[in-house]
Amino acid sequence: TRSRHSSTRLTMNFRWFVGLLLLLCSSSRAAENDAHLLSSKEILNQFAVEGKDLTVQYRIYNTGSSSALSVTLKDDSFPDDQFEVVRGQQTVRWERISPGNNVSHALIVKSLEAGTFNFTAATVTYTPSEGAAEKTSFSSAPGPRMIVAGRDFDRQHSPHILDWSAFALMAAPTIAIPFVMWYSSYSRYNAKSKKA
């Protein structure tokens, strides 16, 4: 009876295993037919500077085999006391993104203070297929970045027109005075040589 009980139990376990395996295979095939979104967030500026525009670009790619529906991109990572939105929106919505296609969005913000800021990921919510449950994914995160003070940036990267103008005014007498003295003596010498 013991071997018969073990054999029955083994058969039941095998049936559960096969059933579970079939369920996983069918759900993975259904998932293969769904939309799958990959998203990125990048800072396009070479330097992040206090008081200057900072361009943030978002890209969303549909790598799945069906359209992503009701796609919403939301980025609440810019606190109102540290950033001012200059152009664009922090929440954007697309009705659908077809398979193999991508969409992009740009947001321009202005940093109100200098220091290190951690640029975190944006949230993307979408419906992977008709009648499916809403899915949430996250974009890539640019990470911590130094926001340089405006005066320090200007000191290092401005054309220094005022500085060069002051230098030219200070250097002009050292060039003009010897030229005037030379021209005066040259004129006198030419005048004497023409009389002789």
MARLO-809307 format. One record per residue (C-alpha): y, x, z; residue in one letter; residue number from 1. Coordinates in steps of 0.1 Angstrom, whole numbers, plus 2048, in hexadecimal, padded with zeros to 3 digits. Each point is the difference from the previous one (the first is absolute). Example, Ala and Ser with C-alpha at 12.3 -4.5 7.8 and 13.67 -1.06 7.14 Angstrom:
// residues 2
{v 7D3; u 87B; w 84E; r a; k 1}
{v 822; u 80E; w 7F9; r s; k 2}
//
This chain:
// residues 196
{v 800; u 800; w 800; r t; k 1}
{v 816; u 81D; w 807; r r; k 2}
{v 7FD; u 80E; w 7DC; r s; k 3}
{v 805; u 7DD; w 7F2; r r; k 4}
{v 820; u 7FB; w 815; r h; k 5}
{v 80D; u 823; w 7F5; r s; k 6}
{v 7F9; u 7F8; w 7DC; r s; k 7}
{v 812; u 7DE; w 802; r t; k 8}
{v 81E; u 811; w 811; r r; k 9}
{v 800; u 81C; w 7E6; r l; k 10}
{v 800; u 7E5; w 7E4; r t; k 11}
{v 81D; u 7ED; w 811; r m; k 12}
{v 814; u 821; w 804; r n; k 13}
{v 7F9; u 809; w 7DC; r f; k 14}
{v 80C; u 7DD; w 7F5; r r; k 15}
{v 820; u 804; w 814; r w; k 16}
{v 806; u 822; w 7F2; r f; k 17}
{v 7FB; u 7F4; w 7DC; r v; k 18}
{v 817; u 7E2; w 806; r g; k 19}
{v 81B; u 815; w 80F; r l; k 20}
{v 7FD; u 819; w 7E3; r l; k 21}
{v 803; u 7E3; w 7E7; r l; k 22}
{v 81E; u 7F3; w 813; r l; k 23}
{v 811; u 822; w 800; r l; k 24}
{v 7F9; u 805; w 7DB; r c; k 25}
{v 80E; u 7DE; w 7F6; r s; k 26}
{v 81F; u 805; w 816; r s; k 27}
{v 806; u 822; w 7F1; r s; k 28}
{v 7FD; u 7F2; w 7DD; r r; k 29}
{v 819; u 7E5; w 809; r a; k 30}
{v 817; u 81B; w 80E; r a; k 31}
{v 7FD; u 814; w 7E0; r e; k 32}
{v 80E; u 7E1; w 7ED; r n; k 33}
{v 81E; u 7FF; w 818; r d; k 34}
{v 822; u 810; w 7FD; r a; k 35}
{v 805; u 820; w 813; r h; k 36}
{v 823; u 80D; w 805; r l; k 37}
{v 80A; u 824; w 806; r l; k 38}
{v 824; u 805; w 80A; r s; k 39}
{v 817; u 81E; w 805; r s; k 40}
{v 822; u 806; w 810; r k; k 41}
{v 814; u 81E; w 7F9; r e; k 42}
{v 823; u 80E; w 807; r i; k 43}
{v 80F; u 80B; w 7DF; r l; k 44}
{v 81D; u 814; w 80E; r n; k 45}
{v 7FB; u 826; w 804; r q; k 46}
{v 816; u 7FF; w 81F; r f; k 47}
{v 804; u 7E4; w 819; r a; k 48}
{v 825; u 801; w 80A; r v; k 49}
{v 813; u 7EB; w 81A; r e; k 50}
{v 818; u 7E8; w 7F0; r g; k 51}
{v 7F2; u 805; w 7DD; r k; k 52}
{v 7E9; u 7E9; w 7EC; r d; k 53}
{v 7DA; u 805; w 804; r l; k 54}
{v 7EA; u 7F2; w 7E5; r t; k 55}
{v 7DD; u 7F3; w 80A; r v; k 56}
{v 7E8; u 7F7; w 7E4; r q; k 57}
{v 7E2; u 7EA; w 805; r y; k 58}
{v 7E3; u 7FD; w 7E6; r r; k 59}
{v 7E3; u 7E8; w 802; r i; k 60}
{v 7E2; u 805; w 7E9; r y; k 61}
{v 7E5; u 7E6; w 7FA; r n; k 62}
{v 7DF; u 813; w 7FC; r t; k 63}
{v 7EA; u 7E1; w 803; r g; k 64}
{v 7F2; u 7EA; w 7E4; r s; k 65}
{v 813; u 7E0; w 807; r s; k 66}
{v 825; u 7F8; w 806; r s; k 67}
{v 80F; u 804; w 823; r a; k 68}
{v 812; u 7E0; w 80A; r l; k 69}
{v 81E; u 7FA; w 817; r s; k 70}
{v 807; u 825; w 805; r v; k 71}
{v 81A; u 808; w 81A; r t; k 72}
{v 80E; u 822; w 808; r l; k 73}
{v 811; u 803; w 822; r k; k 74}
{v 810; u 81E; w 80F; r d; k 75}
{v 810; u 7FC; w 822; r d; k 76}
{v 801; u 825; w 808; r s; k 77}
{v 826; u 804; w 7FD; r f; k 78}
{v 810; u 7F6; w 821; r p; k 79}
{v 822; u 7EF; w 7FC; r d; k 80}
{v 811; u 818; w 818; r d; k 81}
{v 7F4; u 81F; w 7EC; r q; k 82}
{v 801; u 7F4; w 7DB; r f; k 83}
{v 816; u 7E9; w 7EB; r e; k 84}
{v 7F0; u 7EF; w 7E1; r v; k 85}
{v 816; u 808; w 7E2; r v; k 86}
{v 7EC; u 7F1; w 7E4; r r; k 87}
{v 7DE; u 7EF; w 7FD; r g; k 88}
{v 7EB; u 7EC; w 818; r q; k 89}
{v 7E8; u 809; w 81C; r q; k 90}
{v 7EA; u 7E3; w 7F8; r t; k 91}
{v 7F5; u 7FA; w 7DB; r v; k 92}
{v 7E8; u 7E7; w 7F2; r r; k 93}
{v 7EC; u 7FF; w 7DF; r w; k 94}
{v 7EC; u 7E1; w 7F5; r e; k 95}
{v 7E5; u 815; w 7F0; r r; k 96}
{v 7F7; u 824; w 7F7; r i; k 97}
{v 7E7; u 801; w 7E3; r s; k 98}
{v 7E2; u 818; w 802; r p; k 99}
{v 808; u 823; w 7F4; r g; k 100}
{v 826; u 7FA; w 803; r n; k 101}
{v 81A; u 80C; w 819; r n; k 102}
{v 822; u 7F5; w 80D; r v; k 103}
{v 81B; u 814; w 810; r s; k 104}
{v 81E; u 7F9; w 817; r h; k 105}
{v 81D; u 816; w 80B; r a; k 106}
{v 813; u 7FD; w 821; r l; k 107}
{v 820; u 813; w 806; r i; k 108}
{v 80A; u 805; w 824; r v; k 109}
{v 81B; u 815; w 811; r k; k 110}
{v 7F8; u 814; w 81F; r s; k 111}
{v 819; u 7FA; w 81C; r l; k 112}
{v 7F6; u 81D; w 816; r e; k 113}
{v 7F2; u 823; w 7FC; r a; k 114}
{v 7DF; u 80C; w 80F; r g; k 115}
{v 7DA; u 7FD; w 7FA; r t; k 116}
{v 7F4; u 7DF; w 7F4; r f; k 117}
{v 7DB; u 7F6; w 7FB; r n; k 118}
{v 7FD; u 7EC; w 7DF; r f; k 119}
{v 7E2; u 7EA; w 806; r t; k 120}
{v 7EB; u 7EB; w 7E8; r a; k 121}
{v 80A; u 7DE; w 7F1; r a; k 122}
{v 7E9; u 7E2; w 803; r t; k 123}
{v 7F2; u 7EF; w 7E1; r v; k 124}
{v 7EF; u 7DE; w 803; r t; k 125}
{v 7EE; u 7EF; w 7E3; r y; k 126}
{v 7E5; u 7E8; w 7F7; r t; k 127}
{v 7E4; u 813; w 7ED; r p; k 128}
{v 7F4; u 7E2; w 7EC; r s; k 129}
{v 803; u 7DA; w 7FE; r e; k 130}
{v 7F6; u 7F0; w 821; r g; k 131}
{v 7FA; u 821; w 812; r a; k 132}
{v 80F; u 809; w 822; r a; k 133}
{v 820; u 813; w 801; r e; k 134}
{v 7FC; u 826; w 802; r k; k 135}
{v 818; u 81A; w 810; r t; k 136}
{v 803; u 824; w 7F5; r s; k 137}
{v 819; u 81C; w 807; r f; k 138}
{v 813; u 817; w 7E9; r s; k 139}
{v 800; u 826; w 804; r s; k 140}
{v 819; u 80C; w 81A; r a; k 141}
{v 819; u 81C; w 7F7; r p; k 142}
{v 7FE; u 80C; w 825; r g; k 143}
{v 81B; u 811; w 815; r p; k 144}
{v 81E; u 80D; w 7EE; r r; k 145}
{v 820; u 811; w 80B; r m; k 146}
{v 820; u 7ED; w 7F9; r i; k 147}
{v 81B; u 81A; w 7FE; r v; k 148}
{v 823; u 7FA; w 80E; r a; k 149}
{v 81A; u 7FA; w 7E4; r g; k 150}
{v 817; u 81C; w 80A; r r; k 151}
{v 7E4; u 81A; w 801; r d; k 152}
{v 7F3; u 7F4; w 7DE; r f; k 153}
{v 824; u 802; w 7F1; r d; k 154}
{v 805; u 823; w 80F; r r; k 155}
{v 7E0; u 80D; w 7EF; r q; k 156}
{v 800; u 7ED; w 7DF; r h; k 157}
{v 824; u 7F7; w 7F6; r s; k 158}
{v 813; u 814; w 7E5; r p; k 159}
{v 819; u 80D; w 81A; r h; k 160}
{v 81E; u 7F9; w 7E9; r i; k 161}
{v 819; u 802; w 81D; r l; k 162}
{v 7F1; u 821; w 80B; r d; k 163}
{v 802; u 80F; w 7DD; r w; k 164}
{v 823; u 7F3; w 7FB; r s; k 165}
{v 80B; u 811; w 821; r a; k 166}
{v 7EF; u 820; w 7F5; r f; k 167}
{v 812; u 7FF; w 7DE; r a; k 168}
{v 822; u 7FC; w 811; r l; k 169}
{v 7F9; u 81D; w 818; r m; k 170}
{v 7F3; u 816; w 7E4; r a; k 171}
{v 81C; u 7F8; w 7E7; r a; k 172}
{v 81B; u 817; w 811; r p; k 173}
{v 7E8; u 81E; w 800; r t; k 174}
{v 7FC; u 7FC; w 7DA; r i; k 175}
{v 823; u 7F3; w 7F7; r a; k 176}
{v 815; u 81A; w 813; r i; k 177}
{v 7F0; u 81F; w 7F0; r p; k 178}
{v 802; u 7EF; w 7DE; r f; k 179}
{v 825; u 7F8; w 804; r v; k 180}
{v 807; u 825; w 80B; r m; k 181}
{v 7EC; u 80D; w 7E2; r w; k 182}
{v 811; u 7E9; w 7E7; r y; k 183}
{v 823; u 80A; w 80E; r s; k 184}
{v 7F9; u 825; w 7FC; r s; k 185}
{v 7F0; u 7FB; w 7DE; r y; k 186}
{v 81E; u 7EC; w 7F4; r s; k 187}
{v 818; u 81C; w 80C; r r; k 188}
{v 7EB; u 81B; w 7F0; r y; k 189}
{v 7FF; u 7ED; w 7DE; r n; k 190}
{v 825; u 7FA; w 801; r a; k 191}
{v 807; u 826; w 806; r k; k 192}
{v 7E8; u 80A; w 7E5; r s; k 193}
{v 810; u 7E9; w 7E6; r k; k 194}
{v 823; u 80F; w 808; r k; k 195}
{v 7F4; u 824; w 7FB; r a; k 196}
//
